[in-house]
């Protein structure tokens, strides 16, 4: 999928570090975390109504047990957060890592 199409759908810019990840890896299962491929990103975010419940954020994956992995738009290397799909409230976000790049380097520690 075209990154511009994703950004157009969300009316936001994807984080640079996440774009770099998509261009080299484009999703997969890492340490029991499913990171969505660019082809699935819009559909998964529609399913979880991310635009409605957490505007300015994108769900990039999940743990298969009801926990969404979230990044904030328009940042170069944003922190990575987890939130229950049933909540999707930024008040309930839990920090996974201080940046997407360091999360990748940690082996996607969750």
Secondary structure as UniProt FT lines:
FT   HELIX           3..10
FT   HELIX           16..24
FT   STRAND          28..30
FT   TURN            31..32
FT   STRAND          33..35
FT   HELIX           38..47
FT   TURN            48..49
FT   HELIX           50..53
FT   TURN            55..56
FT   STRAND          57..62
FT   STRAND          67..72
FT   STRAND          80..84
FT   TURN            85..87
FT   HELIX           90..92
FT   STRAND          94..97
FT   HELIX           100..105
FT   TURN            106..107
//
